[in-house]
Amino acid sequence: MMRPALFRSIRRAPAWHTARLAASTLLPRNAATVGAARYKSTHIDMITGEPTELLSDIQPGRLVVTKNEHPTPPPPSSTLVFGHTFTDHMLTIPWDTTNGWGEPHIKPYGPLQLEPSSSVLHYAQTLFEGMKAYHTVDGRLLMFRPDMNMKRMNRSAERIALPNFNGEGLLELIKQLVRIDRHWVPKEPGHSLYIRPTLIANQRAIGVTPPNEALLFVILSPVGPYFPKPVTLYATTEFIRAAPGGTGSFKLGVNYAPAVMPQKMVAEKGYSQNLWLHGPEHYLTEVGTMNMFVVFKLEDGTIEVVTPPLDGMILPGVTRDSVLQLLRDHVSGSQTLKGLPQKLKITERPVTMKEVQDASRAGNLVELFGAGTAAVISPVHQIGYQGEDIPIPTGDGGMGDVARTIREQLVGIQWGQIAHPWSVSVDE
Ligand SMILES: *Cc1c(COP(=O)(O)O)cnc(C)c1O
């Protein structure tokens, strides 16, 4: 295989840069390497540079609950608009350099008090996660691989000098919050409760530094089903989402504000999402806020499923990782998926627009889809690129065989119809 220029340029990068890229590449598949020790918030003495006493980590045992005295009844699920409705309670946990993590507090959902000098308001020192709780038909509440979100949140925090924390502790508190608002988890098929943990720098001073105060909060939003209708993409050559050594592989607020105007632009052109490209080779990277998979038919008839590698510009999605693992389990025979050929080639490698364009012309482009928590799998049926519309097959039901099979498997696990170690009970 041709060595893509992307990798050549990374090889030449300074050592610290290479190390960071390598770590981010390894992390999602080798999560056990992130030991509990990394979550400890230690205090470094500014004068001596010595670590001083170990500060408090997040401690679920210190939780204080203040019940909402004026709870609202959840609205009918049919009226839900994604991310517009919030439950009766939220979780807040303060942090500062003197005490470390303070008392976790579950309290009525409501405004935060921030000073106008708060660093988050000036320099975008904010990061978030997106995960869901699902109501099963037999009345259980499940989460999907929440440990992955806790690890990713800690990686994001490290990247912008916000404090790390004990991920298991935060997960326990999130479960407690969901249990308190459990009647807000919609029971209708395909509905779920979106969970939004956020961490902000809250230093009351205008200066670009690691903050001396931070605030972690978690809010919950009931959401309706996402019908996987085939979408059109605009392969964007005017703007980029991420660059080598930048922050594209972290779930930071700073990555999203610059994408709003390009999103508005593509909507005006009649497309639904940006297809983010990188470099003069026009490597495909991500679709809107989803990871991306493309399926080719090779010369010998083999089906190849490709996703771009975690090279520091790709957000390491939990869905992306799950799609790869399900496909690899299928190929190895350990968990066969009906509807897919036994022989599949699964690759993490760069893909260029030229390759997609050539495959489309030759009839070898089989499918292209996005993958992420909100939509699960989102099939694509057309890409606008340099004045041309590249057609992509989507099959009879609006989804190709790979997209449909993987989606059914993921949805089955998430809503508890398929037992799987990835399911985590909110009640345990
Ligand atoms: C959150 C996100 C994804 C998908 O990640 P999941 O963990 O699968 O939800 C992909 N790309 C971007 C840019 C994201 O912000």
The ligand as an ORCA input file, in Angstrom:
! r2SCAN-3c Opt
* xyz 0 1
  C     -18.592     12.820     19.932
  C     -17.995     12.830     18.567
  C     -17.923     11.669     17.776
  C     -18.575     10.371     18.148
  O     -18.170      9.831     19.363
  P     -19.097      8.769     20.103
  O     -18.325      8.454     21.333
  O     -19.241      7.615     19.200
  O     -20.397      9.441     20.366
  C     -17.266     11.748     16.566
  N     -16.730     12.897     16.120
  C     -16.796     14.037     16.839
  C     -16.188     15.265     16.299
  C     -17.433     14.029     18.087
  O     -17.519     15.156     18.795
*
